[in-house]
């Protein structure tokens, strides 16, 4: 067993924003460690610090070499097998074929130029090669974004059989399938636990509930003490005034009694202050408990959309062929199919984008559609201007973003400087601010953290909107969808 020793690590961005402060950890190089946390909390930054790419205070001692995934691919026009041998010199062909077969990677694809591989094929090849290099500790940063469900399951099975890595992922099924420890970057600290995501989530919920209950108990006790201190102070004041009443009085006795009551009032007030100070150590890591909301509209007809024998061609390629289905009120329809099967094209047609097609599409007059596109790279400018462009209320937009984990200091940042996850949250928050009969979401959870995914799930289950969506998060689909439309 060898340990990565992190001692008193602190790091802040150039703008002064503190990301880590006095963090000390020991990580076993045999662990299969899942790294989780809200978008913008510093997961990728933590990996870069381990690699020594950022200057920081504190000490990081690593007894093994570390490698980051995904890394830049040089000479992507080379055949995949040749590229693999350049990354891992001396690699024998039979070892490469055996390794990639564990990821359901076709051996024939090794003869193709790397830049002609699909995103899933490229991910699988590079993962296999990095593990084949050996004697290293891998820092794997969100390997499954844009991968379909089948490819994600293959990656999960593969990583389950490996050890010695940190995996940043927002896919709960993947984390449950392959990690044995969880490192969580919380609001106030970093927390290390043994287990998978589900066990971490249960422990986190239990701790939050206990702290909420303790917080309520302390506040009630503080209110009782405040009232007790007030009564003692009133008694003291009245007793002090009694020294100067009519007739003979024992002013010394009364003064002593008044002083005693005042001391009691001050002691009770001190107890109350100590009790309130206790609350400061509670709920530091509680995420926003204000629930998300959305405003789905009821449509006058039970049928909201219908496709009849719809086909789409791009150039000489058929993207969609004879697709037929209906969308009924209250239905949450998930489109299932491998990458390139035309799912996004279908959603664009539903969103009334100008996509040429053959066949019949019924979208009734007056149907209001809220659309979240797959690509969020275009998001830029101020929150105010974006809200105007999207025709949504700015204050509501900000409130939704805050409930999705945005710190308020991010509200004045140009959205072009947002992370990929934060940009996707902006699109998702915009949709939640819109009143619509039909919500059309294309991979809405790409890059979005696990905590926000749970929030969105609970929101959908509460409001029961009519939806058509494409998503590869298996747990999300199992919880929220009512119908699966298979496009394969």
C-alpha positions as CSV (number, residue, x, y, z in Angstrom):
1,X,0.0,0.0,0.0
2,X,1.3,3.5,-0.9
3,X,-0.4,6.8,0.0
4,X,-0.8,10.1,-1.7
5,X,-0.3,12.5,1.2
6,X,-1.9,16.0,1.0
7,X,-1.0,18.3,3.8
8,X,-2.4,21.8,4.5
9,X,-3.3,22.4,0.9
10,X,-4.7,25.9,0.1
11,X,-5.5,27.4,-3.3
12,X,-7.2,30.5,-4.6
13,X,-7.8,31.8,-8.1
14,X,-6.2,35.0,-9.3
15,X,-9.4,36.9,-8.6
16,X,-9.1,36.0,-4.9
17,X,-11.8,33.3,-4.8
18,X,-10.7,30.6,-2.4
19,X,-11.2,27.1,-3.6
20,X,-9.4,25.0,-1.0
21,X,-8.2,26.1,2.5
22,X,-5.9,24.0,4.7
23,X,-7.0,20.6,3.3
24,X,-5.2,17.5,4.6
25,X,-6.0,14.0,3.2
26,X,-4.4,10.7,2.6
27,X,-5.5,8.7,-0.5
28,X,-4.5,5.1,-1.0
29,X,-3.2,4.5,-4.5
30,X,-5.2,1.2,-4.7
31,X,-8.5,2.9,-4.2
32,X,-11.2,3.4,-6.8
33,X,-12.1,6.9,-5.7
34,X,-15.1,8.9,-6.9
35,X,-14.7,12.7,-6.7
36,X,-18.1,14.6,-6.5
37,X,-19.3,18.1,-5.8
38,X,-21.4,20.9,-7.2
39,X,-20.3,22.5,-10.5
40,X,-17.7,25.1,-9.8
41,X,-16.5,23.6,-6.5
42,X,-13.1,22.7,-7.8
43,X,-13.1,19.1,-8.9
44,X,-11.0,19.6,-12.0
45,X,-8.8,22.1,-10.1
46,X,-8.1,19.4,-7.5
47,X,-6.9,17.1,-10.2
48,X,-4.7,19.8,-11.7
49,X,-3.2,20.5,-8.2
50,X,-2.4,16.8,-7.9
51,X,-0.6,17.0,-11.2
52,X,1.4,20.0,-10.0
53,X,0.0,22.3,-12.7
54,X,-1.1,25.0,-10.4
55,X,0.9,26.8,-7.7
56,X,-0.5,26.3,-4.2
57,X,0.5,26.4,-0.6
58,X,0.9,23.1,1.4
59,X,2.5,19.8,0.4
60,X,1.4,17.1,-2.0
61,X,3.5,14.0,-1.8
62,X,2.7,11.3,-4.4
63,X,4.7,8.0,-4.6
64,X,3.4,7.2,-8.1
65,X,3.2,9.0,-11.4
66,X,-0.2,10.6,-12.2
67,X,-1.8,10.9,-15.6
68,X,-4.9,13.0,-16.5
69,X,-7.7,11.8,-18.7
70,X,-8.7,13.2,-21.2
71,X,-5.3,14.3,-22.5
72,X,-4.5,16.0,-25.8
73,X,-4.1,13.5,-28.7
74,X,-1.2,14.3,-30.9
75,X,-1.3,13.1,-34.5
76,X,-5.0,12.1,-34.5
77,X,-4.8,11.1,-38.2
78,X,-2.7,8.1,-37.2
79,X,-4.4,4.7,-37.2
80,X,-5.8,4.0,-33.7
81,X,-3.4,1.0,-33.1
82,X,-0.3,3.0,-34.1
83,X,-1.4,5.9,-31.9
84,X,-1.9,3.5,-29.0
85,X,1.7,2.2,-29.4
86,X,3.1,5.8,-29.4
87,X,1.3,6.5,-26.1
88,X,2.4,3.2,-24.7
89,X,5.8,2.2,-26.3
90,X,6.4,-1.5,-26.6
91,X,2.7,-2.4,-26.5
92,X,2.0,-5.7,-28.1
93,X,-0.9,-6.0,-30.5
94,X,-2.5,-9.0,-28.7
95,X,-2.5,-7.0,-25.3
96,X,-4.1,-4.0,-27.0
97,X,-6.8,-6.1,-28.6
98,X,-7.5,-8.0,-25.4
99,X,-7.7,-4.7,-23.4
100,X,-10.0,-2.9,-25.8
101,X,-12.3,-5.9,-26.0
102,X,-13.0,-5.4,-22.3
103,X,-14.6,-2.1,-23.3
104,X,-16.7,-3.6,-26.2
105,X,-14.4,-1.8,-28.6
106,X,-14.3,-3.4,-32.1
107,X,-10.8,-4.7,-33.0
108,X,-11.4,-3.7,-36.6
109,X,-11.7,0.0,-35.4
110,X,-8.0,-0.2,-34.4
111,X,-7.1,0.1,-38.1
112,X,-9.1,3.3,-38.6
113,X,-7.6,6.8,-38.2
114,X,-8.2,7.9,-34.6
115,X,-10.0,11.1,-35.8
116,X,-12.7,8.9,-37.5
117,X,-13.6,7.1,-34.3
118,X,-16.8,8.1,-32.5
119,X,-16.5,9.9,-29.2
120,X,-17.3,6.7,-27.4
121,X,-14.7,4.7,-29.3
122,X,-12.0,7.4,-28.7
123,X,-12.8,7.4,-25.0
124,X,-12.6,3.6,-24.7
125,X,-9.3,3.4,-26.6
126,X,-7.5,6.1,-24.6
127,X,-8.7,4.7,-21.3
128,X,-7.5,1.2,-22.2
129,X,-4.1,2.6,-23.3
130,X,-3.6,4.6,-20.1
131,X,-4.3,1.5,-17.9
132,X,-2.0,-0.6,-20.1
133,X,0.9,1.8,-19.3
134,X,0.8,0.7,-15.7
135,X,2.6,2.0,-12.7
136,X,0.5,5.2,-12.7
137,X,-2.5,6.7,-10.8
138,X,-5.1,7.9,-13.2
139,X,-7.1,11.1,-12.8
140,X,-10.2,10.5,-14.9
141,X,-12.2,13.6,-15.5
142,X,-15.8,13.0,-16.7
143,X,-15.2,10.3,-19.3
144,X,-18.8,9.6,-20.2
145,X,-20.2,13.0,-21.2
146,X,-22.1,12.5,-24.5
147,X,-21.6,8.7,-24.4
148,X,-24.8,6.7,-24.8
149,X,-26.1,4.3,-22.2
150,X,-24.5,1.2,-23.6
151,X,-21.0,2.8,-23.8
152,X,-21.4,4.1,-20.2
153,X,-22.2,0.6,-19.0
154,X,-19.1,-0.7,-20.8
155,X,-16.9,1.9,-19.1
156,X,-18.5,1.1,-15.7
157,X,-17.7,-2.6,-16.1
158,X,-14.2,-1.9,-17.2
159,X,-13.4,0.5,-14.3
160,X,-15.0,-1.9,-11.8
161,X,-12.2,-4.4,-12.6
162,X,-9.4,-1.8,-12.2
163,X,-7.9,0.1,-9.3
164,X,-5.8,3.1,-8.7
165,X,-7.8,6.0,-10.0
166,X,-9.8,9.1,-9.2
167,X,-13.0,9.3,-11.2
168,X,-14.8,12.6,-11.6
169,X,-18.3,11.8,-12.8
170,X,-21.9,13.0,-12.4
171,X,-23.4,9.6,-13.4
172,X,-24.6,7.9,-10.2
173,X,-25.0,4.5,-11.8
174,X,-21.4,4.7,-13.0
175,X,-20.1,5.8,-9.6
176,X,-22.0,3.0,-7.9
177,X,-20.7,0.5,-10.4
178,X,-17.0,1.1,-10.0
179,X,-15.9,3.2,-6.9
180,X,-15.1,2.0,-3.4
181,X,-14.5,5.5,-1.8
182,X,-16.1,8.9,-2.3
183,X,-14.3,12.2,-1.9
184,X,-16.9,15.0,-1.7
185,X,-16.1,18.7,-2.1
186,X,-18.8,20.3,0.1
187,X,-19.8,23.9,0.7
188,X,-17.5,24.1,3.8
189,X,-15.1,21.2,3.7
190,X,-13.9,18.1,1.9
191,X,-15.3,14.8,3.1
192,X,-13.8,11.3,2.5
193,X,-16.0,8.2,2.9
194,X,-15.7,4.6,2.2
195,X,-18.4,3.2,-0.1
196,X,-20.1,4.3,-3.4
197,X,-22.3,7.2,-4.3
198,X,-25.5,5.7,-2.9
199,X,-23.9,5.0,0.5
200,X,-22.5,8.6,0.5
201,X,-25.9,10.0,-0.3
202,X,-27.6,8.1,2.5
203,X,-25.0,9.2,5.0
204,X,-25.2,12.8,3.8
205,X,-29.0,12.8,4.1
206,X,-28.9,11.3,7.5
207,X,-26.3,13.8,8.7
208,X,-28.3,16.7,7.2
209,X,-31.5,15.6,8.9
210,X,-29.7,15.2,12.3
211,X,-28.2,18.6,12.0
212,X,-31.5,20.2,11.0
213,X,-33.2,18.6,14.0
214,X,-30.3,19.7,16.3
215,X,-30.5,23.2,14.8
216,X,-34.2,23.4,15.6
217,X,-33.7,22.2,19.1
218,X,-30.9,24.8,19.8
219,X,-33.1,27.6,18.3
220,X,-36.0,26.6,20.6
221,X,-33.6,26.5,23.6
222,X,-32.2,29.8,22.6
223,X,-35.7,31.3,22.4
224,X,-36.5,29.9,25.9
225,X,-33.3,31.3,27.3
226,X,-33.9,34.7,25.8
227,X,-37.3,34.8,27.4
228,X,-35.9,33.7,30.7
229,X,-33.2,36.3,30.6
230,X,-35.8,39.0,29.8
231,X,-37.9,38.0,32.8
232,X,-34.8,38.0,35.1
233,X,-33.9,41.4,33.8
234,X,-37.4,42.7,34.4
235,X,-37.5,41.3,37.9
236,X,-34.1,42.9,38.6
237,X,-35.3,46.3,37.4
238,X,-38.5,46.1,39.5
239,X,-36.6,45.0,42.6
240,X,-34.1,47.9,42.1
241,X,-37.0,50.3,41.8
242,X,-38.4,48.9,45.1
243,X,-35.5,50.3,47.0
244,X,-37.0,53.7,46.7
245,X,-40.6,52.9,47.6
246,X,-42.7,54.5,50.4
247,X,-42.0,53.5,54.0
248,X,-39.1,51.8,55.6
249,X,-37.3,49.2,53.3
250,X,-34.2,47.1,53.6
251,X,-32.4,48.7,50.7
252,X,-29.3,46.4,51.1
253,X,-31.4,43.3,50.8
254,X,-33.4,44.5,47.9
255,X,-30.2,45.7,46.1
256,X,-28.6,42.3,46.7
257,X,-31.7,40.6,45.3
258,X,-31.7,42.9,42.3
259,X,-28.0,42.3,41.6
260,X,-28.5,38.5,41.9
261,X,-31.3,38.6,39.4
262,X,-29.3,40.7,37.0
263,X,-26.3,38.2,37.3
264,X,-28.8,35.4,36.5
265,X,-30.1,37.3,33.5
266,X,-26.6,37.8,32.2
267,X,-25.7,34.2,32.8
268,X,-28.8,33.0,30.9
269,X,-28.0,35.4,28.0
270,X,-24.4,34.0,27.9
271,X,-25.8,30.5,27.7
272,X,-28.1,31.6,24.9
273,X,-25.2,33.1,23.0
274,X,-23.2,29.9,23.4
275,X,-26.1,27.9,22.1
276,X,-26.4,30.1,19.0
277,X,-22.7,29.7,18.4
278,X,-23.3,26.0,18.3
279,X,-25.6,26.5,15.3
280,X,-22.6,27.9,13.3
281,X,-21.0,24.5,13.2
282,X,-24.2,22.9,11.9
283,X,-25.7,23.0,8.4
284,X,-22.4,24.3,6.9
285,X,-22.7,21.7,4.2
286,X,-26.4,21.8,3.7
287,X,-27.2,22.5,0.1
288,X,-30.0,24.9,-0.6
289,X,-33.2,23.5,0.9
290,X,-35.4,25.8,-1.1
291,X,-37.0,23.5,-3.7
292,X,-36.9,24.1,-7.4
293,X,-40.1,24.9,-9.2
294,X,-41.4,24.8,-12.7
295,X,-44.6,26.0,-14.3
296,X,-46.1,23.5,-16.7
297,X,-49.3,24.4,-18.5
298,X,-52.2,22.2,-19.2
299,X,-53.1,21.8,-22.9
300,X,-56.7,21.6,-24.2
301,X,-56.0,18.4,-26.1
302,X,-54.7,15.1,-24.7
303,X,-52.4,14.7,-27.8
304,X,-49.6,17.3,-27.9
305,X,-47.6,16.1,-30.8
306,X,-47.5,13.3,-33.4
307,X,-44.9,12.1,-35.9
308,X,-45.9,10.0,-38.9
309,X,-43.3,8.3,-41.0
310,X,-40.8,11.2,-40.5
311,X,-37.4,10.9,-42.3
312,X,-34.5,13.4,-42.4
313,X,-31.5,13.4,-44.8
314,X,-28.3,15.3,-44.5
315,X,-26.5,15.2,-47.8
316,X,-26.7,11.6,-48.9
317,X,-27.0,10.3,-45.3
318,X,-30.4,9.3,-43.8
319,X,-30.5,10.6,-40.2
320,X,-34.0,9.5,-39.4
321,X,-36.0,6.9,-41.2
322,X,-39.8,6.5,-41.0
323,X,-40.1,7.6,-37.3
324,X,-43.7,7.5,-35.9
325,X,-44.8,8.2,-32.4
326,X,-47.2,10.4,-30.4
327,X,-46.7,12.6,-27.3
328,X,-49.6,12.5,-24.9
329,X,-50.4,14.9,-22.0
330,X,-48.5,13.9,-18.8
331,X,-46.2,11.6,-20.7
332,X,-42.4,11.8,-20.2
333,X,-41.0,10.2,-23.3
334,X,-37.3,9.3,-23.4
335,X,-35.7,8.8,-26.8
336,X,-33.3,5.8,-26.8
337,X,-30.7,5.1,-29.4
338,X,-27.0,5.0,-30.0
339,X,-25.1,8.2,-30.8
340,X,-25.8,9.4,-34.4
341,X,-29.3,7.8,-34.5
342,X,-30.9,11.2,-34.9
343,X,-32.3,11.8,-31.5
344,X,-31.2,15.5,-31.4
345,X,-32.5,16.1,-34.9
346,X,-35.9,14.8,-33.8
347,X,-36.0,17.1,-30.7
348,X,-35.1,20.1,-32.9
349,X,-38.2,19.3,-35.1
350,X,-40.3,19.2,-31.9
351,X,-38.9,22.5,-30.9
352,X,-40.0,24.0,-34.3
353,X,-36.5,24.6,-35.5
354,X,-36.0,24.8,-39.2
355,X,-35.1,21.2,-40.0
356,X,-36.2,19.9,-43.4
357,X,-37.9,16.6,-43.2
358,X,-40.2,14.2,-45.0
359,X,-43.4,12.9,-43.5
360,X,-46.0,14.5,-41.2
361,X,-45.4,16.3,-38.0
362,X,-48.5,17.5,-36.0
363,X,-47.7,20.3,-33.6
364,X,-51.0,22.1,-32.8
365,X,-51.5,25.9,-32.8
366,X,-51.0,27.4,-29.4
367,X,-48.6,24.7,-28.2
368,X,-45.9,26.3,-26.1
369,X,-42.6,24.4,-26.1
370,X,-39.6,25.0,-23.9
371,X,-36.4,23.7,-25.4
372,X,-33.0,22.9,-23.9
373,X,-30.4,22.2,-26.6
374,X,-27.6,19.8,-26.2
375,X,-24.9,22.4,-27.0
376,X,-24.5,25.1,-24.4
377,X,-21.2,26.6,-25.7
378,X,-23.1,29.7,-27.2
379,X,-24.1,30.9,-23.7
380,X,-22.5,34.3,-23.0
381,X,-23.1,37.8,-21.7
382,X,-24.7,39.0,-18.5
383,X,-27.5,37.2,-16.7
384,X,-29.7,40.2,-17.2
385,X,-29.2,40.2,-21.0
386,X,-29.6,36.5,-21.2
387,X,-32.9,36.7,-19.3
388,X,-34.1,39.4,-21.7
389,X,-33.2,37.3,-24.7
390,X,-35.0,34.2,-23.2
391,X,-38.0,36.4,-22.2
392,X,-37.9,35.3,-18.6
393,X,-37.9,37.1,-15.3
394,X,-34.4,37.9,-14.2
395,X,-35.0,37.7,-10.4
396,X,-36.6,34.2,-10.9
397,X,-33.8,33.1,-13.1
398,X,-31.2,34.1,-10.5
399,X,-33.2,32.4,-7.7
400,X,-33.3,29.1,-9.7
401,X,-29.6,29.3,-10.5
402,X,-28.8,29.8,-6.8
403,X,-30.9,26.8,-5.9
404,X,-28.9,24.8,-8.4
405,X,-25.7,25.7,-6.5
406,X,-24.6,28.9,-8.0
407,X,-22.7,31.2,-5.6
408,X,-23.9,34.7,-5.8
409,X,-20.5,36.0,-6.7
410,X,-20.9,34.2,-10.1
411,X,-23.9,36.3,-11.0
412,X,-21.7,39.2,-12.2
413,X,-19.3,37.0,-14.3
414,X,-19.6,36.9,-18.1
415,X,-21.5,33.7,-18.8
416,X,-18.8,32.9,-21.5
417,X,-16.5,32.3,-18.5
418,X,-18.9,29.8,-16.9
419,X,-17.8,26.1,-16.8
420,X,-19.6,23.7,-19.1
421,X,-21.8,22.5,-16.3
422,X,-22.7,26.1,-15.3
423,X,-23.7,26.9,-18.9
424,X,-25.9,23.9,-19.0
425,X,-27.5,24.9,-15.7
426,X,-28.2,28.3,-17.2
427,X,-30.1,26.7,-20.1
428,X,-31.9,24.4,-17.7
429,X,-32.8,27.2,-15.3
430,X,-34.1,29.3,-18.2
431,X,-36.5,26.4,-19.2
432,X,-37.7,26.1,-15.6
433,X,-38.6,29.8,-15.7
434,X,-40.8,29.3,-18.8
435,X,-44.4,28.3,-18.8
436,X,-44.9,25.6,-21.3
437,X,-47.1,22.8,-22.4
438,X,-44.2,20.6,-23.5
439,X,-40.6,20.5,-22.3
440,X,-38.1,19.3,-24.8
441,X,-34.7,18.6,-23.2
442,X,-31.7,17.3,-25.1
443,X,-29.1,15.8,-22.7
444,X,-30.1,18.3,-20.0
445,X,-27.8,16.7,-17.4
446,X,-24.5,16.8,-19.4
447,X,-21.8,18.2,-17.1
448,X,-24.3,18.8,-14.3
449,X,-23.4,17.7,-10.8
450,X,-25.1,14.8,-9.0
451,X,-26.8,17.0,-6.4
452,X,-28.5,19.1,-9.0
453,X,-29.5,15.9,-10.9
454,X,-31.4,14.7,-7.8
455,X,-33.0,18.2,-7.5
456,X,-34.2,18.0,-11.1
457,X,-35.6,14.5,-10.6
458,X,-37.6,15.5,-7.5
459,X,-38.9,18.6,-9.4
460,X,-40.2,16.5,-12.3
461,X,-41.8,13.9,-10.1
462,X,-43.5,16.7,-8.1
463,X,-44.9,18.7,-11.1
464,X,-45.4,15.9,-13.6
465,X,-44.7,18.0,-16.8
466,X,-45.2,16.6,-20.3
467,X,-41.7,16.0,-21.6
468,X,-39.7,14.6,-24.5
469,X,-36.0,14.1,-23.6
470,X,-32.7,12.6,-24.5
471,X,-30.6,11.6,-21.6
472,X,-28.0,8.8,-20.8
473,X,-28.2,8.9,-17.0
474,X,-29.7,5.5,-16.2
475,X,-30.9,6.4,-12.7
476,X,-32.5,9.6,-13.9
477,X,-34.4,7.8,-16.7
478,X,-35.6,5.0,-14.4
479,X,-37.1,7.6,-12.0
480,X,-38.7,10.1,-14.2
481,X,-39.6,8.6,-17.5
482,X,-43.0,7.0,-18.3
483,X,-42.2,5.8,-21.8
484,X,-39.1,4.8,-23.8
485,X,-39.1,5.2,-27.5
486,X,-36.4,3.0,-29.1
487,X,-34.9,4.5,-32.2
488,X,-32.5,1.6,-33.0
